[in-house]
């Protein structure tokens, strides 16, 4: 509506372009589990074959097979989990840089990047690890090495890779002279999700059970990262403090004066989660952390 070119980089998890049909300048989509990105990865042909086989099993869309894959990939070190989301996300950064170079002004770039998303297959320098060292967010009782500490060490490696990718993108913006006048928002759509199988209720619904979830489980699910860089000429910050438990919708509403302090819509304290059986979003009250 304000005349900006809107560039969207989406995954097949979330069809953003369909929601904004006719209002974007360019839409690019990468498949969340595309094995085509293996072409540029330094793995042996045998290891790539194992990844392809695991991805084929995962593509069956069976919850039982998926969970069997999680468990087997924990017990058998050379068997990878059938997901490769971060490979595609890492490649998107280069496309964003190219588009910024071609259209440096009057543009908005919106990217859904599955990084540092599980599985954890990058080291701190964004090199691809040997598949024996690939890891996922699920803590199982079937593998002695499956602990909070080991998961977070691998998660931290991939987070460092994400930081490096974002840092390189910001430096690219500086080289184009568009960093200072730009507004930059980095927002995680969920927490690390490092958890065990225990909080999930039944195989039939595969829904999250708040009654059996520990405070740490809830924190890992819903504590999301948010950082905003305002334009250099935007003026000083108001300095107001906002409670950490305030939902993002509430923060935006207060910031832009959509409602008065203390008169938030109760619906803003809802968490919307997908029911894996019906594939529909269902609202639940926000947990008290």
C-alpha positions in Angstrom: 0.0 0.0 0.0 3.0 2.3 0.5 4.6 1.5 -2.8 7.4 -0.9 -1.6 8.5 -3.9 -3.6 7.7 -7.0 -1.4 10.1 -9.9 -1.7 9.0 -13.1 0.1 11.1 -16.2 0.7 8.9 -18.9 2.1 9.0 -22.6 2.9 6.2 -25.1 2.1 5.5 -25.1 5.9 3.8 -21.7 5.6 2.2 -20.4 2.4 2.7 -16.7 3.0 2.5 -15.8 -0.7 -1.0 -17.2 -0.9 -2.1 -15.0 1.9 -0.7 -12.0 0.1 -1.7 -12.9 -3.4 -1.3 -10.0 -5.9 0.5 -7.8 -3.3 4.1 -9.1 -3.6 6.7 -8.3 -6.2 8.5 -11.7 -6.0 7.8 -15.0 -4.2 10.5 -17.6 -3.8 9.8 -21.0 -2.1 12.2 -23.7 -0.9 11.0 -27.1 0.1 11.5 -27.7 3.9 12.9 -31.2 3.2 14.4 -30.8 -0.3 17.4 -33.1 -0.8 18.4 -31.1 -3.9 20.6 -28.9 -1.6 22.8 -32.0 -1.0 24.5 -31.2 -4.3 26.6 -28.5 -2.6 27.3 -30.4 0.6 30.6 -32.0 1.4 29.4 -35.5 2.2 30.4 -38.8 0.6 28.1 -40.4 -2.0 27.3 -43.1 0.6 26.3 -40.6 3.2 24.2 -38.7 0.7 22.4 -42.0 -0.1 21.6 -42.5 3.6 20.2 -39.0 3.8 18.0 -39.7 0.7 16.8 -43.0 2.1 15.9 -41.3 5.5 14.1 -38.5 3.7 12.1 -41.0 1.7 10.9 -42.7 4.9 10.0 -39.3 6.4 8.0 -38.4 3.3 5.5 -41.1 4.1 3.7 -38.6 6.4 3.3 -41.3 9.1 3.6 -40.1 12.7 4.7 -43.6 13.7 7.4 -43.9 11.1 8.6 -40.3 11.9 9.0 -41.2 15.6 10.7 -44.5 14.7 13.1 -42.5 12.6 13.8 -40.2 15.5 14.6 -43.1 17.9 16.6 -45.1 15.3 18.7 -42.1 14.4 19.5 -41.7 18.1 20.5 -45.4 18.6 22.4 -45.8 15.3 25.0 -43.1 14.9 25.4 -43.5 11.1 21.7 -43.3 10.4 20.5 -39.6 9.8 17.1 -38.2 10.7 15.1 -37.7 7.5 15.0 -33.9 7.7 17.4 -31.4 6.1 15.5 -28.0 6.6 18.7 -26.0 7.5 20.3 -26.8 4.2 17.7 -25.0 2.2 17.6 -22.1 4.7 21.3 -21.5 4.4 21.1 -21.2 0.6 18.4 -18.6 0.8 20.7 -16.0 2.2 22.6 -15.8 -1.1 19.4 -15.2 -3.0 18.4 -12.4 -0.5 21.8 -10.7 -1.1 21.4 -10.9 -4.8 17.9 -9.3 -4.7 19.1 -6.6 -2.3 21.9 -5.8 -4.8 19.4 -5.6 -7.7 16.8 -3.6 -5.7 18.5 -1.8 -2.9 15.9 0.9 -2.3 12.1 0.9 -1.9 12.0 -2.8 -1.0 10.9 -5.0 1.8 12.5 -8.5 2.2 10.6 -11.1 4.3 12.1 -14.5 4.8 11.0 -17.5 6.8 14.4 -19.2 7.5 14.5 -22.6 9.1 17.8 -21.9 10.9 18.9 -22.8 13.6 16.0 -25.2 13.2 16.5 -28.9 14.0 18.2 -31.1 12.8 21.6 -29.7 13.9 23.9 -30.5 11.0 26.1 -27.3 10.8 29.2 -26.6 12.8 30.0 -23.0 14.1 31.5 -22.0 10.7 28.5 -23.4 8.7 30.4 -26.4 7.5 28.3 -29.6 7.2 29.1 -32.1 9.9 29.6 -35.8 9.3 26.1 -37.4 9.5 27.3 -39.4 12.5 27.3 -36.0 14.3 23.9 -34.8 13.0 21.4 -34.3 15.9 17.8 -33.4 16.4 15.8 -31.7 19.1 14.1 -34.9 20.5 15.5 -36.2 23.8 14.8 -40.0 23.9 15.3 -42.5 26.7 16.6 -45.0 24.1 20.1 -43.4 23.7 22.4 -42.7 26.7 23.9 -39.7 25.0 20.6 -38.0 24.4 20.7 -35.3 27.1 19.9 -31.6 27.4 23.6 -30.8 27.4 24.5 -32.7 24.2 21.4 -31.3 22.4 22.2 -27.7 23.4 25.9 -28.1 22.4 24.8 -29.0 18.9 22.0 -26.4 18.9 24.6 -23.8 19.9 26.9 -24.8 17.0 24.0 -24.3 14.5 22.9 -21.0 16.2 26.5 -19.7 15.7 26.2 -20.6 12.0 22.9 -18.6 11.9 24.6 -15.7 13.6 27.4 -15.8 11.0 24.8 -15.9 8.1 22.9 -13.0 9.5 26.1 -11.0 10.2 27.2 -11.5 6.6 23.8 -10.3 5.4 24.1 -7.1 7.6 27.6 -6.4 6.3 26.2 -6.8 2.8 23.6 -4.2 3.5 26.3 -1.9 4.8 28.2 -2.3 1.6 25.1 -1.3 -0.4 24.5 1.7 1.9 21.1 0.5 3.0 21.9 -0.7 6.5 21.5 2.7 8.4 18.1 3.7 6.9 16.6 0.2 7.1 14.3 -1.3 9.8 15.4 -4.9 10.5 13.3 -7.4 12.5 14.6 -10.8 13.5 11.9 -12.9 15.1 12.0 -16.6 16.2 8.6 -18.2 15.7 9.1 -20.6 18.6 11.8 -21.7 21.1 14.4 -24.4 20.7 11.8 -27.1 21.1 14.4 -29.4 22.7 12.2 -31.7 24.7 11.4 -35.4 25.4 8.5 -37.5 24.1 6.9 -37.5 27.5 4.8 -34.3 27.4 2.9 -35.4 24.2 -0.4 -36.9 25.0 -1.7 -39.5 22.5 -0.6 -40.9 19.2 -4.1 -40.3 17.9 -4.1 -36.5 18.4 -0.3 -35.8 18.8 -1.2 -32.7 20.7 0.9 -31.0 23.4 -0.3 -31.8 26.9 0.1 -28.7 29.2 -0.8 -30.8 32.3 2.2 -33.1 32.0 4.7 -30.4 30.6 7.4 -29.1 32.9 8.1 -25.3 33.1 11.3 -26.0 31.1 9.3 -27.8 28.4 7.0 -24.7 28.0 10.0 -22.4 28.0 11.7 -24.4 25.2 8.5 -24.3 23.2 7.3 -20.7 23.5 10.3 -18.5 24.5 11.1 -16.9 21.2 13.9 -14.5 20.1 13.0 -11.0 19.0 15.4 -8.2 17.9 14.6 -4.9 16.1 17.0 -2.4 14.6 15.3 0.9 13.9 16.4 3.3 11.1 19.2 5.6 12.1 17.0 8.7 11.8 14.1 7.3 13.8 14.9 9.3 16.9 15.5 8.2 20.5 13.7 5.2 22.0 10.9 5.8 24.5 12.8 3.8 27.1 9.6 2.1 28.3 10.0 -1.4 29.7 7.6 -4.2 28.6 7.1 -7.4 30.7 8.8 -10.4 29.1 5.6 -12.4 29.4 3.7 -9.9 27.2 2.7 -11.6 23.8 4.2 -10.0 20.7 0.8 -8.9 19.5 0.4 -6.9 22.8 3.8 -5.3 22.3 2.9 -4.2 18.8 -0.5 -3.0 19.9 1.0 -0.8 22.6 3.8 0.5 20.4 1.5 1.6 17.6 -1.4 2.8 19.9 -3.8 0.1 18.7 -5.3 0.0 22.2 -4.9 1.7 25.6 -2.6 0.4 28.3 -4.5 -2.3 30.4 -7.2 -2.7 27.8 -5.7 -5.4 25.6 -7.9 -7.9 23.8 -7.9 -11.1 25.9 -7.5 -13.1 22.6 -4.0 -11.7 22.4 -3.1 -14.0 25.3 -3.8 -17.1 23.2 -1.2 -19.4 21.8 -2.2 -21.0 18.4 -0.8 -24.4 17.8 -1.4 -26.8 14.9 -3.3 -30.0 15.6 -1.2 -32.5 13.6 -4.3 -34.7 13.1 -6.7 -32.0 11.6 -3.9 -29.6 10.4 -5.9 -26.8 11.9 -4.8 -24.1 14.3 -6.3 -24.3 17.8 -6.2 -21.5 20.4 -5.0 -22.2 23.9 -4.5 -19.9 26.9 -0.9 -18.7 27.2 1.0 -20.6 30.0 2.3 -18.6 33.0 6.0 -19.1 32.8 
